[in-house]
Amino acid sequence: MKNAFKPASILVLLLSILTGLLYPLAVTGAARVLFPVQAAGSLIERGGQPVGSELIGQNFASPKYFWGRPSATTPMPYNGAGSGGSNLGPLNPALADAVKARVAALRAADPGNTAPVPVDLVTTSASGLDPHISPAAAAYQLGRVARARGLPAAQVQALVQRHTEAPLLGVLGEPRVNVLRLNLALDALSPKAATVR
């Protein structure tokens, strides 16, 4: 037994250094060289200061902004440390009540809008951090945002189209709009609204 202890201890030490130190450092270094933006968190900056990540949604409450998907994270919406969905099944009455309340809130925010409410505006994503909405969800909010900012609807629509991302490789996923990027572009159009959130 004594003869096996020394080689086993050396092997554990070497493997710990290799897999616990050298390998992570090599992978992290390669990521920073090959994918510097992604390795740094895909941060979005305005005026040289980070304002968010293109991978994590943010809570916009002002009618001057497009709103993202609801977030089920706690203790606050879009909490990266508490990522997770509500885990409510489709037959759960709490889910039906939450969806009805969200539809009512959207209708109250834009009473003249009689269009059907897109499902992604009233349901949470699996992570609770989804930074995107569908083009239909952006179109649903377009009138409210244009009126709140005093902009022509056509100008806001053109901005939405410019910020609509195509499916990956043209086939994977659906077209989507990054809410933070779109709202920052809106602020660039009308700087007076840039301080409201």
C-alpha positions in Angstrom: 0.0 0.0 0.0 2.8 2.4 0.8 4.4 1.8 -2.6 1.1 2.9 -4.3 0.5 6.0 -2.2 3.4 8.1 -3.6 2.7 7.6 -7.3 -1.1 8.0 -6.7 -0.5 11.3 -4.8 1.8 12.6 -7.6 -0.7 11.6 -10.2 -3.6 13.4 -8.4 -1.4 16.5 -8.0 -0.4 16.5 -11.6 -4.0 16.0 -12.9 -5.2 18.7 -10.5 -2.7 21.2 -11.9 -3.5 20.1 -15.5 -7.3 20.0 -15.3 -7.9 22.5 -12.6 -5.4 25.2 -13.6 -3.7 24.8 -16.9 -6.7 23.7 -19.0 -9.1 26.5 -17.7 -6.4 29.1 -18.2 -5.8 27.9 -21.8 -9.5 27.8 -22.7 -10.0 31.2 -21.1 -7.0 32.7 -23.0 -8.1 31.2 -26.3 -11.7 32.6 -25.8 -10.3 36.0 -25.1 -8.2 36.0 -28.2 -10.7 34.3 -30.6 -14.0 35.7 -29.2 -13.1 38.8 -27.2 -16.6 40.4 -27.2 -18.3 37.2 -26.1 -15.7 36.3 -23.5 -16.2 39.7 -21.9 -19.9 39.1 -21.6 -21.2 40.6 -24.9 -21.5 44.0 -23.2 -23.2 46.9 -24.9 -21.7 50.3 -24.2 -23.0 53.8 -24.5 -20.6 56.7 -24.0 -17.8 54.3 -23.1 -19.8 52.9 -20.1 -21.4 49.4 -20.1 -25.2 49.6 -20.0 -26.0 45.9 -20.3 -25.3 42.7 -22.2 -26.9 41.7 -25.4 -27.5 38.3 -23.8 -29.5 39.4 -20.7 -32.8 41.3 -20.9 -33.5 44.4 -18.9 -36.7 45.8 -17.3 -38.0 48.8 -19.2 -41.1 50.3 -17.7 -41.5 53.7 -19.4 -44.0 53.8 -22.4 -41.2 55.5 -24.4 -39.4 52.1 -24.5 -40.1 48.8 -26.1 -40.8 46.2 -23.4 -39.2 42.7 -23.3 -40.6 39.4 -22.3 -41.8 39.1 -18.7 -39.2 37.7 -16.3 -39.9 35.2 -13.6 -36.6 35.6 -11.8 -36.5 36.7 -8.2 -36.1 38.9 -6.2 -36.2 41.2 -9.3 -36.8 40.8 -13.0 -33.9 39.8 -15.2 -31.7 38.7 -12.2 -28.8 36.9 -13.8 -28.0 35.2 -10.5 -31.6 33.8 -10.2 -32.0 32.6 -13.8 -35.0 30.3 -14.2 -38.6 30.2 -15.4 -41.7 30.1 -13.4 -42.1 26.3 -14.0 -45.9 26.7 -14.2 -47.5 24.1 -16.4 -49.9 25.0 -19.2 -52.9 23.9 -17.1 -51.8 25.7 -13.9 -54.4 28.4 -13.0 -51.6 30.7 -11.7 -50.2 30.8 -15.3 -53.5 31.6 -16.8 -54.0 34.4 -14.2 -50.6 35.8 -14.8 -51.1 35.9 -18.6 -54.5 37.6 -18.2 -53.0 40.2 -15.9 -50.1 40.8 -18.4 -52.6 41.2 -21.3 -54.7 43.6 -19.2 -51.6 45.7 -18.4 -50.6 45.8 -22.1 -54.1 46.8 -23.1 -54.2 49.5 -20.4 -50.8 50.9 -21.6 -52.2 51.3 -25.1 -56.0 51.3 -25.0 -56.5 52.0 -28.7 -54.5 49.0 -29.8 -56.9 46.1 -30.6 -54.3 43.8 -32.3 -53.9 40.4 -30.8 -51.2 40.4 -28.1 -48.2 38.3 -29.1 -47.5 35.4 -26.8 -43.9 36.4 -26.0 -45.2 39.6 -24.4 -47.2 37.7 -21.8 -45.2 34.5 -21.1 -41.8 34.2 -19.5 -38.9 32.4 -21.2 -37.2 29.3 -19.7 -34.3 31.4 -18.4 -36.2 34.5 -17.4 -33.5 36.5 -19.0 -34.5 36.5 -22.7 -33.2 39.8 -24.3 -35.2 39.4 -27.4 -38.8 39.8 -28.6 -40.4 38.7 -31.8 -40.9 41.2 -34.6 -44.7 40.8 -33.9 -44.1 41.9 -30.3 -42.2 44.9 -31.5 -44.9 45.7 -34.0 -47.6 45.5 -31.3 -45.7 48.1 -29.2 -44.8 50.4 -32.1 -47.7 52.8 -31.9 -47.3 53.4 -28.1 -43.6 54.0 -28.4 -44.0 56.3 -31.4 -46.7 58.4 -29.7 -44.8 58.6 -26.3 -41.7 59.9 -28.1 -43.5 62.1 -30.6 -41.9 60.3 -33.5 -43.6 59.2 -36.8 -44.6 55.5 -36.7 -42.8 54.9 -40.0 -39.5 56.1 -38.4 -39.9 53.8 -35.5 -40.9 50.9 -37.8 -37.8 51.5 -39.9 -35.7 51.3 -36.7 -37.4 48.0 -35.7 -36.6 46.6 -39.1 -33.0 47.6 -38.9 -32.7 45.9 -35.5 -34.5 42.7 -36.5 -32.0 39.8 -36.5 -32.4 37.0 -39.0 -32.3 33.3 -37.9 -28.8 31.9 -37.4 -27.4 30.8 -40.7 -30.8 31.7 -42.2 -32.5 28.6 -40.7 -31.9 28.2 -37.0 -34.4 30.0 -34.8 -36.8 32.8 -35.6 -36.3 36.4 -36.5 -35.9 38.4 -33.3 -35.3 42.0 -32.0 -32.8 42.7 -29.2 -34.8 45.1 -26.9 -31.8 46.8 -25.3 -30.2 47.6 -28.7 -33.5 48.9 -30.1 -34.1 51.1 -27.1 -30.6 52.5 -27.2 -31.2 53.3 -30.9 -34.4 55.1 -29.9 -32.5 57.1 -27.3 -30.1 58.1 -30.1 -33.0 59.5 -32.1 -34.5 61.4 -29.2 -31.8 62.2 -26.6 -34.3 64.0 -24.2 -35.8 60.6 -23.4 -32.5 58.9 -22.7 -32.7 59.4 -18.9 -36.1 57.7 -18.5 -36.3 54.0 -17.9 
